[in-house]
Amino acid sequence: MDFFNPTFWTFVATLAGIYAILSLGLYVQFSMAGLPNFGHVAFMAIAAYAMAILVVRYGWPLPWALLASIVAAVLFALLLGIPTLRLRADYLTIATVAGGEIVRYMVMNFPEFTGGSLGSMGLLGPANVAMYNTGWQTLMSDIGERLGLSRDTVMLLVIWGLTAFLLLAFWQLEHSPWGRVLKAIREDETAVTACGKNVFFFKLQALVLGAILGAGAGLLLALQIGVFSPDDYQPTITFYAYLILILGGLNRIWAIPVGAILFSLLYTGTRFLNFYPLTMIDSGSRAFLRLFLVGLLLVIFVAMRPQGIFGNKREMLLEK
C-alpha cells in the first residue's frame, strides 16, 4: 500500500471522525455520568443491522430506516438500563459486556434473517449480494460533482462537520445544569439523591444519549464501508473508544478528536511496517505484530502520562 496515497488517508481521516462520534457517546456515559459501559459496540451493531435489514429485506427508504435503527438502539439501551441502573455500577458493567456479545452472537446464529457470518452481503441469501447504501453513495457522488470534490472527500466533510456540531452541542450540555447534575452523580450520587434529584432518570438519559451517538457512529461506518459482518463488532471496538478518551484526556470533551486522530494514525500507520527485517515475516504474522506494537505503545503512553495529552493529573488524584 502506498504511504502517499491520498485516498487511503482520506479514508483514515473519515474513520477517525466516526470513532470520535463513537467515543463522544462513551464520554457522555462514562466521563460525565460515571456509567461503565463495556458493550458500547452493541449500539453500533444494532443500528447497522436494523438499517440494512429494513432497506434490503423490507424495502424501506433509507431515511426511515436510519431513524428506525436509532430507535432500536435506544430500546436496547432501555432494556439494559432499566433493570440495572438502580443497582451498583458493577451490574451495568456485566450487563453491557453480556449485551454486546449477545447481540453479536445473535446476528451470527440467525443467518436466514441477518446473513449470519456473511453479514450484510448475505441478507438476500448466499447467491445474491445485498447492497443497502446505494442511495447514500449516489447522494455523496452528486454533491461531490456539484462541488468539484470526490465522493470520499464529501463523506469526510460530512462526518467531521457532524462531529464538530455534536462536540459543540454536548460541550454546551456538559456546562448546563443538566451536565453538572451528571458530574455530581459521578462523584457522589448519594448526595445528589439527598438534594432531591432523580438519579436513576439522569443516568438513564445519559445511557440513552450515548446509545444514540453509538448508533450514529455505527450507521456512518456502515454507510462508509458498504459491507459489514459480526466480526466488525468485536468487543475491542469499545476499548478503542476508551483508548481515544484516555489519549486525549478522560474528562476533556474537546480532546476527543485529538485522541481519535492519534489512535487512527497509530493503528493505520503500522500498516507500513513492511521494511527489512520485518519483510522476513509473512503478512499474517505482521498483522499480529501490528496489534502488539499498537498495544505496547499505548501501554507506554498511559504509563508515562495517565491523564492523557490534555488531562490534568491533579484532577485524577482529586477524583480518587
C-alpha angles and dihedrals in degrees: 000000000000113000091210096050105129093199091059094050091046087056091048091051090049091053090049089058091050091049089050090057091046091050091047088061090052089047091058092049102039110020096039105030101022094236110152103218113179095167099059091130089069090074090055092050096046093049095046095047094043091051095046094045093049093049099041104033102031103026096235118168109257096244092055091044091052092051093046092049091055089050089052090054091049091051090051090051090052090048090055099038107043096063097038111033093076089058132064119299089252090073093052089050092053093044094051095047091048092043093054093051093043090056092049095047093045093056089047094052101045100062094158089064108023102028092250117226090351089065119194093352090065099051091106094040133275094291097053126061110220121213122192104169102057093110092049094049090048090052092050090048093050092050090047092053091052093049097038092243135123121257091248092053091051090051090050092052093046094051096045091044089054090045092053091048093050093046091052093046094050092042087059091046090050091057094044124093088261092056092047090054090053092051090048089053089052091054101039121348092180090064091047090051089051088056090060099256121142098238094183093054093049091049091049091051091052092049092049094047090050089049091053091052092046090049090049091053090049092051094048091049092049092049091048100048097036096214134048140174137192090270089067090067102056118150088253089077089067091051090050087059091050090049090052090054091047094047094054098034124287096240100035112096094186090055092064095090090050091052091046093051093046092048092048092049091047094047097044097035090066088066087080095061090114101121130107128315090020090058087069087070120077119249094253092056091046089057090058090044089056091056090047093051093046091051093046093050092048092049090051091049094049091047092051098039111015092170092062128238097302100021125112115237090204090060090056090054092047092050090056 
